[in-house]
Amino acid sequence: MTTPIDLARTGTSLWLDRQDQHEEQGEQVEPAVFRAVMGSLAAGVSIVTCLDEDAAPRGLTCTAVCSVSAAPPLLLVCIQQNSSTLDAIHHSGAFAVNLLAGGTEKLAMTFARNVPERFAQVDWAPGERTGAPVLARTAAWAECLLTHSRRMGDHQLVVGRVVRGGSRPEQLPLVYWRSQFAEVLP
């Protein structure tokens, strides 16, 4: 039985962590079931970019992106622990989230794999505020300053304050659903 916790705190931040309790009790679904459930959630496809310690561009495809807060404007991305892009984000303290437009499946796959010189294959420009790569073929983009990073399982929750961004209303988003790309119809 779970004991209720009063999460109301004035002026403080509370992070509730019950991971150990649930692991001890063996409470979790099988990995295949988890993948099937989460694969049924249609998600926008993004490429998260940054500059590494040598000012070289880094990036990865990501479907785990969401808004956290409007005031201040915060967004969250979830990145695998072993990602060199994650290391570069931690080093630079900044990143960009490029929300891909429909028809960019090849671009998404390029950044989902370990393709050498992947940035040579794509049009991009340094973000005006952070320098993180902003890609040309997007429905929207956001430049972020790193505010929080916390390990959760085999991923890192990365939160950034959006300091610059834009959208292209004429572009429809690329989405990923049940292991395939799809486009949203207007």
C-alpha positions as CSV (number, residue, x, y, z in Angstrom):
1,M,0.0,0.0,0.0
2,T,1.3,3.4,-0.9
3,T,1.2,6.2,1.6
4,P,-0.1,9.6,0.3
5,I,2.5,12.4,0.3
6,D,1.6,16.0,0.5
7,L,3.4,17.6,-2.4
8,A,2.5,21.2,-1.5
9,R,5.7,23.0,-0.8
10,T,6.0,26.7,-0.6
11,G,9.1,28.1,-2.2
12,T,10.8,24.7,-2.5
13,S,11.2,22.1,-5.2
14,L,10.3,18.5,-4.3
15,W,11.5,15.5,-6.3
16,L,9.6,12.4,-5.3
17,D,11.6,9.2,-5.9
18,R,10.1,5.8,-5.3
19,Q,12.2,3.9,-7.8
20,D,13.9,1.7,-5.2
21,Q,10.6,0.8,-3.5
22,H,9.0,-0.5,-6.8
23,E,12.2,-2.3,-7.9
24,E,12.2,-4.2,-4.6
25,Q,8.6,-5.3,-5.2
26,G,9.4,-6.3,-8.8
27,E,6.6,-4.1,-10.1
28,Q,7.1,-3.6,-13.8
29,V,5.7,-4.7,-17.1
30,E,7.7,-6.8,-19.6
31,P,9.9,-4.8,-22.0
32,A,8.0,-5.9,-25.1
33,V,4.7,-4.8,-23.6
34,F,6.2,-1.5,-22.6
35,R,7.5,-0.9,-26.1
36,A,4.1,-1.8,-27.6
37,V,2.3,0.6,-25.3
38,M,4.7,3.5,-25.8
39,G,4.8,2.8,-29.6
40,S,1.1,3.4,-29.7
41,L,1.7,7.0,-28.6
42,A,2.2,9.1,-31.7
43,A,5.1,11.4,-31.2
44,G,6.6,14.3,-33.0
45,V,10.1,13.7,-34.4
46,S,12.8,16.1,-33.4
47,I,16.5,16.4,-33.9
48,V,18.3,17.7,-30.7
49,T,21.5,19.5,-31.6
50,C,24.4,21.2,-29.8
51,L,28.0,22.1,-30.1
52,D,30.7,19.9,-28.4
53,E,33.8,21.2,-26.6
54,D,35.6,21.7,-30.0
55,A,32.6,23.7,-31.4
56,A,31.7,20.7,-33.7
57,P,28.0,20.1,-34.2
58,R,26.4,17.1,-32.5
59,G,22.9,15.8,-32.8
60,L,20.4,12.9,-32.4
61,T,16.9,12.0,-33.4
62,C,14.5,12.2,-30.5
63,T,10.7,11.6,-30.0
64,A,10.7,12.1,-26.3
65,V,10.2,15.9,-26.2
66,C,7.5,17.9,-24.3
67,S,6.8,21.3,-22.9
68,V,7.3,21.6,-19.1
69,S,6.2,25.1,-18.3
70,A,5.1,28.3,-20.1
71,A,6.4,30.6,-17.3
72,P,9.3,30.3,-17.5
73,P,9.3,28.6,-20.9
74,L,10.8,25.2,-20.3
75,L,11.0,22.0,-22.4
76,L,12.2,18.5,-21.7
77,V,14.0,16.0,-23.9
78,C,14.9,12.5,-22.9
79,I,18.3,11.2,-24.1
80,Q,20.0,7.8,-23.7
81,Q,22.8,7.9,-21.1
82,N,25.5,6.7,-23.6
83,S,24.9,9.5,-26.1
84,S,27.9,11.6,-27.0
85,T,25.3,14.4,-27.8
86,L,24.3,14.3,-24.1
87,D,27.9,14.7,-23.1
88,A,28.2,17.7,-25.4
89,I,24.9,19.3,-24.0
90,H,26.3,19.0,-20.5
91,H,29.6,20.6,-21.6
92,S,28.1,23.4,-23.6
93,G,25.1,24.1,-21.4
94,A,22.9,24.8,-24.5
95,F,21.0,22.9,-27.1
96,A,18.4,23.3,-29.9
97,V,15.3,21.2,-30.5
98,N,14.4,21.0,-34.2
99,L,10.9,19.7,-34.7
100,L,11.0,18.0,-38.1
101,A,8.6,18.8,-41.0
102,G,6.8,16.1,-42.9
103,G,8.9,14.5,-45.7
104,T,12.1,14.5,-43.6
105,E,12.2,10.8,-42.8
106,K,15.7,10.4,-44.4
107,L,17.0,13.2,-42.2
108,A,15.5,11.7,-39.1
109,M,17.1,8.3,-39.9
110,T,20.5,10.0,-40.6
111,F,20.5,11.4,-37.0
112,A,19.1,8.2,-35.5
113,R,22.1,6.2,-36.7
114,N,25.8,6.7,-36.2
115,V,26.4,8.3,-39.6
116,P,29.8,10.0,-40.0
117,E,29.7,13.7,-41.0
118,R,25.9,13.8,-40.7
119,F,25.9,17.6,-40.5
120,A,27.6,17.8,-44.0
121,Q,24.4,16.3,-45.4
122,V,22.0,18.9,-44.0
123,D,21.4,22.6,-44.3
124,W,21.8,24.3,-40.9
125,A,22.9,27.5,-39.3
126,P,24.2,28.4,-35.8
127,G,21.4,29.5,-33.5
128,E,21.4,33.2,-32.9
129,R,21.3,32.8,-29.1
130,T,23.2,29.6,-28.3
131,G,25.1,28.7,-31.5
132,A,23.4,25.2,-31.4
133,P,22.6,24.0,-35.0
134,V,19.2,25.1,-36.2
135,L,18.1,22.9,-39.1
136,A,16.5,24.3,-42.3
137,R,13.8,21.6,-42.8
138,T,11.7,22.0,-39.7
139,A,8.2,22.8,-38.6
140,A,9.6,24.7,-35.6
141,W,12.7,25.1,-33.5
142,A,13.7,26.1,-30.0
143,E,17.1,27.2,-28.7
144,C,17.5,26.3,-25.0
145,L,19.9,26.9,-22.1
146,L,20.3,23.8,-19.9
147,T,18.6,24.2,-16.6
148,H,18.3,20.6,-15.2
149,S,19.5,17.2,-16.0
150,R,18.6,14.0,-14.1
151,R,19.2,10.3,-14.7
152,M,16.1,8.2,-15.0
153,G,16.7,4.5,-15.8
154,D,18.8,4.3,-19.0
155,H,18.0,7.9,-20.1
156,Q,18.7,11.4,-18.9
157,L,15.9,13.9,-18.5
158,V,17.2,17.2,-19.9
159,V,15.3,20.4,-19.2
160,G,16.1,23.7,-21.0
161,R,14.9,27.2,-20.8
162,V,13.7,28.3,-24.3
163,V,15.6,31.5,-25.1
164,R,14.8,31.7,-28.8
165,G,12.6,29.9,-31.3
166,G,10.3,30.0,-34.2
167,S,7.7,28.1,-36.2
168,R,6.9,27.6,-39.9
169,P,3.1,27.4,-39.9
170,E,3.0,26.2,-43.5
171,Q,5.0,23.0,-42.5
172,L,3.2,20.0,-41.2
173,P,5.1,17.9,-38.6
174,L,6.7,14.5,-39.0
175,V,5.4,12.0,-36.5
176,Y,6.4,8.5,-35.4
177,W,3.8,5.9,-34.5
178,R,4.1,2.1,-34.1
179,S,7.7,2.0,-35.5
180,Q,6.9,4.0,-38.6
181,F,7.0,7.6,-39.8
182,A,3.7,9.3,-40.6
183,E,2.6,12.8,-41.6
184,V,-0.2,14.8,-40.0
185,L,-3.0,15.8,-42.4
186,P,-4.4,19.3,-42.1
